């Protein structure tokens, strides 16, 4: 089960990977958003509740483009008889896009042996993505399995949450948004000679 320790150990650097996809909005633990359940690919025969498997996917920062955000402001504008514009604001919806170049199709050479704390034996579990995040096949499989919405966890310096300033959120996921994948494309750039290829992937997401 994902915990704050698990998520901390699954990031190679001092901050978590910029984006995570999950089946659930998770919970707040030690001031951070933590998804419920087990990571995609987590394999443990002692898990009795199989519905907790494959609940979230940690995306890789390996050759990732900048996170590109835009706001879709839903409103009705009408100019009054005196010439002044009046707007009826309904909601702001987030749009995000990102891409990867030369992303390995697999994150590990073989199925990783993650422990309950998120650590693995990298002398055995050879990484292809620099941080052990999702490879191209993982991203494509998630897209194929999710025609509907899911939860997107974001980690960047958005230090004001609901108007409250928080200067200690860099090392955690600090925003969770329910989104659809509005566009997904990939190309196989180079076919490897071992057991992985290199892909270019582009993804666009839109808030529900």
C-alpha positions as CSV (number, residue, x, y, z in Angstrom):
1,X,0.0,0.0,0.0
2,X,1.3,3.4,-0.9
3,X,2.6,5.5,2.0
4,X,4.5,8.7,2.4
5,X,7.7,6.6,2.8
6,X,6.9,4.6,-0.3
7,X,6.3,7.7,-2.4
8,X,9.5,9.3,-1.1
9,X,11.6,6.3,-1.9
10,X,10.1,6.0,-5.4
11,X,11.6,9.3,-6.4
12,X,15.2,9.4,-7.4
13,X,15.8,13.0,-6.5
14,X,14.7,15.4,-3.8
15,X,11.3,16.0,-5.4
16,X,8.8,13.5,-6.8
17,X,8.2,13.0,-10.5
18,X,6.1,15.8,-11.9
19,X,3.0,13.8,-12.6
20,X,1.2,10.7,-11.4
21,X,-2.0,9.1,-12.7
22,X,-4.3,7.3,-10.3
23,X,-7.7,5.6,-10.0
24,X,-8.5,7.5,-6.9
25,X,-8.0,11.0,-5.4
26,X,-6.1,9.5,-2.5
27,X,-5.6,10.9,0.9
28,X,-3.5,13.5,2.7
29,X,-0.7,11.9,4.7
30,X,2.1,13.9,6.4
31,X,0.8,17.0,4.5
32,X,1.1,15.3,1.1
33,X,-1.4,13.7,-1.3
34,X,-0.8,9.9,-1.3
35,X,-2.8,7.6,-3.7
36,X,-4.6,4.6,-2.3
37,X,-3.7,1.1,-3.3
38,X,-0.6,-0.3,-5.0
39,X,1.4,0.9,-7.9
40,X,1.0,-0.6,-11.4
41,X,3.3,-3.6,-11.6
42,X,3.5,-4.1,-7.9
43,X,3.7,-7.9,-7.4
44,X,3.2,-9.5,-4.0
45,X,1.4,-12.8,-3.5
46,X,0.4,-11.8,0.0
47,X,-2.0,-9.1,-1.2
48,X,-5.5,-10.5,-0.6
49,X,-7.6,-7.5,-1.9
50,X,-6.9,-7.6,-5.6
51,X,-9.0,-4.4,-6.2
52,X,-6.1,-2.5,-4.6
53,X,-3.7,-3.5,-7.4
54,X,-2.7,-1.3,-10.3
55,X,-4.2,1.9,-8.7
56,X,-1.6,4.4,-9.8
57,X,1.2,5.0,-12.3
58,X,4.2,7.2,-11.6
59,X,5.2,9.0,-14.7
60,X,8.9,9.5,-15.6
61,X,10.8,12.8,-15.9
62,X,13.1,11.0,-18.3
63,X,13.6,13.4,-21.3
64,X,10.2,15.0,-20.5
65,X,9.2,18.3,-22.0
66,X,8.0,21.2,-19.8
67,X,4.6,20.9,-18.2
68,X,2.4,23.1,-20.3
69,X,-0.8,24.4,-18.6
70,X,-3.7,26.6,-19.8
71,X,-6.9,27.6,-18.2
72,X,-10.3,27.2,-19.9
73,X,-12.4,29.9,-18.3
74,X,-16.1,29.0,-18.7
75,X,-18.2,32.1,-18.5
76,X,-21.0,34.0,-20.2
77,X,-20.2,37.5,-21.3
78,X,-22.7,40.1,-22.3
79,X,-22.4,43.8,-22.9
80,X,-24.9,45.9,-21.0
81,X,-26.9,48.8,-22.5
82,X,-24.4,51.3,-21.0
83,X,-21.6,49.6,-22.8
84,X,-20.0,47.9,-19.8
85,X,-19.2,44.2,-20.1
86,X,-20.7,41.9,-17.6
87,X,-19.4,38.3,-17.1
88,X,-21.1,35.4,-15.4
89,X,-18.2,33.1,-14.3
90,X,-19.1,29.4,-14.1
91,X,-15.8,27.6,-13.6
92,X,-12.1,27.4,-14.5
93,X,-11.0,24.1,-16.0
94,X,-7.3,23.1,-16.3
95,X,-5.7,21.8,-19.5
96,X,-2.2,20.2,-19.5
97,X,0.1,18.9,-22.1
98,X,3.5,17.2,-21.9
99,X,5.7,15.0,-24.0
100,X,8.7,12.7,-23.9
101,X,11.5,12.2,-26.4
102,X,13.4,8.9,-26.6
103,X,11.5,7.5,-23.7
104,X,12.4,3.8,-23.1
105,X,9.4,1.6,-23.8
106,X,10.0,-0.1,-20.4
107,X,11.0,1.4,-17.1
108,X,13.0,-1.7,-15.9
109,X,14.7,-4.6,-17.6
110,X,12.5,-7.0,-15.7
111,X,9.6,-6.8,-13.3
112,X,10.9,-4.7,-10.4
113,X,10.8,-6.1,-6.8
114,X,9.5,-3.1,-5.0
115,X,9.3,-3.4,-1.2
116,X,6.5,-2.0,1.0
117,X,8.7,1.1,1.4
118,X,9.2,1.6,-2.3
119,X,12.8,0.6,-2.5
120,X,14.2,-1.9,-4.9
121,X,17.5,-3.7,-5.5
122,X,18.9,-1.7,-8.5
123,X,21.8,-4.1,-8.8
124,X,19.1,-6.7,-9.8
125,X,16.3,-4.4,-11.1
126,X,18.1,-2.6,-13.9
127,X,16.4,0.7,-14.7
128,X,15.9,2.0,-18.3
129,X,14.1,5.2,-17.3
130,X,16.4,7.4,-15.2
131,X,14.0,7.6,-12.2
132,X,12.2,4.2,-12.5
133,X,9.0,6.0,-13.7
134,X,6.7,4.7,-16.4
135,X,8.0,3.7,-19.8
136,X,6.2,4.1,-23.1
137,X,4.2,0.8,-22.9
138,X,3.0,1.7,-19.4
139,X,1.6,5.1,-20.6
140,X,0.0,3.5,-23.7
141,X,-1.6,0.8,-21.6
142,X,-3.0,3.3,-19.2
143,X,-4.5,5.3,-22.1
144,X,-6.1,2.2,-23.6
145,X,-7.7,1.3,-20.3
146,X,-9.0,4.7,-19.5
147,X,-11.5,6.2,-21.9
148,X,-13.0,8.0,-18.9
149,X,-11.6,10.3,-16.3
150,X,-8.9,9.5,-13.7
151,X,-7.0,11.5,-11.1
152,X,-3.8,13.5,-12.0
153,X,-1.4,14.3,-9.2
154,X,0.9,17.3,-9.9
155,X,4.2,18.3,-8.2
156,X,5.4,21.8,-8.9
157,X,5.7,25.0,-6.9
158,X,2.0,26.0,-6.6
159,X,2.6,27.2,-3.1
160,X,-0.9,28.7,-2.6
161,X,-3.7,26.2,-2.2
162,X,-7.2,27.6,-1.8
163,X,-5.6,30.9,-0.9
164,X,-3.4,29.5,1.9
165,X,0.3,29.9,1.6
166,X,2.4,26.7,2.0
167,X,6.2,27.0,1.5
168,X,6.9,23.3,2.3
169,X,5.3,21.5,-0.6
170,X,8.1,21.1,-3.0
171,X,8.9,17.5,-2.0
172,X,5.4,16.2,-2.4
173,X,2.4,16.1,-4.7
174,X,0.4,19.3,-3.9
175,X,-2.5,19.3,-6.4
176,X,-4.9,16.6,-7.5
177,X,-7.2,17.1,-10.5
178,X,-9.7,14.8,-12.2
179,X,-9.0,14.8,-15.9
180,X,-9.5,13.0,-19.2
181,X,-6.8,12.2,-21.8
182,X,-7.9,14.3,-24.7
183,X,-5.1,13.4,-27.1
184,X,-2.4,10.7,-27.0
185,X,0.1,10.0,-29.8
186,X,3.4,8.1,-30.0
187,X,6.1,7.1,-32.4
188,X,8.6,4.3,-32.2
189,X,11.8,6.2,-32.9
190,X,14.4,3.5,-32.4
191,X,14.0,-0.2,-32.0
192,X,16.5,-1.4,-29.3
193,X,18.7,-4.4,-29.7
194,X,17.9,-5.7,-26.2
195,X,14.4,-5.8,-24.7
196,X,13.3,-2.2,-25.1
197,X,12.7,0.5,-27.7
198,X,12.7,4.3,-27.6
199,X,9.5,6.2,-28.1
200,X,8.4,9.8,-28.5
201,X,5.1,10.4,-26.7
202,X,2.7,13.4,-26.5
203,X,-0.2,13.6,-24.1
204,X,-2.9,16.3,-23.6
205,X,-5.2,16.2,-20.6
206,X,-8.4,18.2,-19.8
207,X,-10.1,18.6,-16.5
208,X,-13.6,17.1,-16.2
